[in-house]
């Protein structure tokens, strides 16, 4: 998926990159995973209820670190060309 991050930037030249990344983030990191999990995991709600708070905190921390990395690669595209 990292190679696909630059695709929306080609087709949205009239948008600021922040707006493009906001739409890309909501769709690819929030809506699509929730949809995929809902249709592929039977008893998803029960699985979430059985997960410890510590696991959710670690998931949030690592997700934030991954998001920072994605932000940095997004900033690099206009710089590289």
C-alpha positions as CSV (number, residue, x, y, z in Angstrom):
1,X,0.0,0.0,0.0
2,X,2.9,2.4,0.5
3,X,3.4,2.7,-3.3
4,X,-0.3,3.6,-3.7
5,X,-0.1,6.7,-1.4
6,X,1.1,8.9,-4.3
7,X,-1.8,8.0,-6.6
8,X,-4.4,10.4,-5.2
9,X,-1.9,13.2,-5.3
10,X,-1.7,12.9,-9.1
11,X,-5.5,13.4,-9.6
12,X,-6.1,16.1,-7.1
13,X,-3.8,18.9,-8.2
14,X,-6.4,21.5,-7.2
15,X,-6.4,20.3,-3.6
16,X,-3.9,21.0,-0.9
17,X,-2.0,17.8,0.0
18,X,-3.5,18.0,3.6
19,X,-7.0,17.7,2.2
20,X,-6.0,14.8,0.0
21,X,-4.3,13.0,2.9
22,X,-7.4,13.7,5.2
23,X,-9.7,11.9,2.7
24,X,-7.2,9.1,2.1
25,X,-6.7,8.6,5.9
26,X,-10.4,8.4,6.6
27,X,-11.1,6.0,3.8
28,X,-8.0,3.7,4.0
29,X,-7.4,3.6,7.7
30,X,-10.9,3.9,9.2
31,X,-13.7,3.0,6.9
32,X,-12.1,0.2,4.8
33,X,-10.7,-1.7,7.8
34,X,-14.0,-1.5,9.7
35,X,-15.9,-2.7,6.7
36,X,-13.5,-5.5,6.0
37,X,-13.6,-6.6,9.6
38,X,-17.4,-6.4,9.8
39,X,-17.9,-8.7,6.8
40,X,-15.1,-11.1,7.5
41,X,-15.0,-11.6,11.3
42,X,-18.0,-13.4,12.9
43,X,-18.6,-12.0,16.4
44,X,-16.4,-8.9,16.0
45,X,-18.0,-7.1,18.9
46,X,-17.4,-10.0,21.2
47,X,-13.8,-10.1,20.2
48,X,-13.4,-6.4,20.9
49,X,-15.0,-6.9,24.3
50,X,-12.5,-9.7,25.2
51,X,-9.5,-7.5,24.3
52,X,-7.6,-5.9,27.2
53,X,-7.3,-2.2,27.6
54,X,-3.5,-2.5,27.4
55,X,-3.8,-4.1,23.9
56,X,-5.9,-1.2,22.7
57,X,-3.4,1.3,24.2
58,X,-0.5,-0.4,22.4
59,X,-2.5,-0.5,19.2
60,X,-3.1,3.3,19.5
61,X,0.6,4.1,20.2
62,X,1.9,2.0,17.3
63,X,-0.9,3.4,15.1
64,X,0.2,6.9,16.0
65,X,3.8,6.1,15.2
66,X,2.8,4.5,11.9
67,X,0.7,7.6,11.1
68,X,3.7,9.8,11.8
69,X,5.7,7.8,9.3
70,X,3.0,8.1,6.7
71,X,2.8,11.8,7.3
72,X,6.6,12.0,6.7
73,X,6.3,10.1,3.4
74,X,3.5,12.4,2.3
75,X,5.6,15.4,3.0
76,X,8.4,13.9,1.0
77,X,6.4,13.5,-2.3
78,X,6.2,17.2,-3.1
79,X,9.8,17.6,-2.1
80,X,11.0,14.8,-4.4
81,X,8.7,15.7,-7.2
